C-alpha cells in the first residue's frame, strides 16, 4: 500500500514539474515576443532590460511553486529555467531573425 502511495506521489511530482516547465516555456515565449516587438532594432541589450521585472516574477514563482513540489526541486527549477530561455530565444529569432 505504501509503495502505491509513493509511486502516485512520485508521478504527481513529475507531472507538476512538467507542468511548471511547460508554463515557464509559454511565459518565455510571450516575453520573447514582447521584447522583440518593443526593443529597438539591432539592440540586444534592451531585450534584457525589458524583461527584468518578468524574470523577477518568474524567480518568485520558481521559489514558491517548484519548491513545494517536494522531490527533485532543483531539477524542476533547472528545467523551467531552460524552458524560459528556449521560449524567449525561439520567439526572439522567429520575429527578429538571426542576422541583423
C-alpha positions in Angstrom: 0.0 0.0 0.0 2.8 2.4 0.8 4.6 1.6 -2.4 1.4 2.6 -4.4 1.2 5.8 -2.5 4.9 6.5 -3.1 4.5 5.8 -6.8 1.4 8.1 -7.0 3.3 10.8 -5.2 6.3 10.5 -7.5 4.1 10.5 -10.6 2.3 13.6 -9.3 5.6 15.3 -8.7 6.8 14.5 -12.2 3.5 15.8 -13.7 3.7 19.0 -11.7 7.3 19.5 -12.7 6.5 19.1 -16.4 3.5 21.4 -16.0 5.7 24.1 -14.4 8.3 23.7 -17.2 5.6 24.0 -19.9 4.2 27.1 -18.2 7.6 28.6 -18.0 8.2 27.9 -21.7 5.0 29.7 -22.6 5.9 32.7 -20.4 9.4 32.7 -22.0 7.7 32.6 -25.5 5.4 35.5 -24.5 8.2 37.6 -23.1 10.4 37.0 -26.1 7.6 38.1 -28.4 7.0 41.3 -26.4 10.7 42.1 -26.2 11.2 41.5 -29.9 8.4 43.9 -30.7 9.4 46.6 -28.1 13.2 46.6 -28.3 14.9 48.8 -30.9 16.2 47.1 -34.0 19.6 45.6 -33.6 19.8 46.3 -29.8 20.0 43.0 -27.9 20.8 44.8 -24.6 17.3 46.4 -24.5 15.7 42.9 -24.6 17.3 42.0 -21.3 16.4 45.2 -19.6 12.8 45.0 -20.8 12.2 41.5 -19.2 13.9 42.1 -15.9 10.6 42.6 -14.0 9.2 39.4 -15.6 12.3 37.5 -14.7 11.9 38.6 -11.0 8.3 37.4 -11.1 9.4 34.0 -12.5 12.1 33.6 -9.9 9.4 34.2 -7.2 7.2 31.6 -9.0 10.1 29.1 -9.2 10.9 29.6 -5.5 7.3 29.0 -4.3 5.8 26.6 -6.8 8.7 24.4 -7.6 9.9 24.4 -4.0 6.6 23.0 -3.0 6.9 20.0 -5.3 9.0 18.1 -2.8 11.1 15.6 -4.7 13.5 16.9 -7.3 13.0 20.7 -6.9 16.5 21.5 -8.3 15.9 19.5 -11.4 12.4 21.1 -11.9 13.8 24.6 -11.4 16.6 23.9 -13.9 14.2 22.5 -16.5 11.9 25.5 -16.0 14.8 28.0 -16.4 15.9 26.3 -19.6 12.3 26.4 -20.9 12.1 30.1 -20.3 15.4 30.7 -22.1 14.5 28.5 -25.1 11.0 30.0 -25.3 12.4 33.5 -25.3 15.1 32.7 -27.9 12.6 31.0 -30.2 10.2 33.9 -30.2 13.1 36.5 -30.5 14.7 34.8 -33.5 11.3 34.0 -35.1 10.4 37.7 -35.1 13.8 39.3 -35.5 15.6 36.7 -37.5 19.2 35.5 -36.8 21.1 38.1 -38.9 20.9 41.8 -38.0 
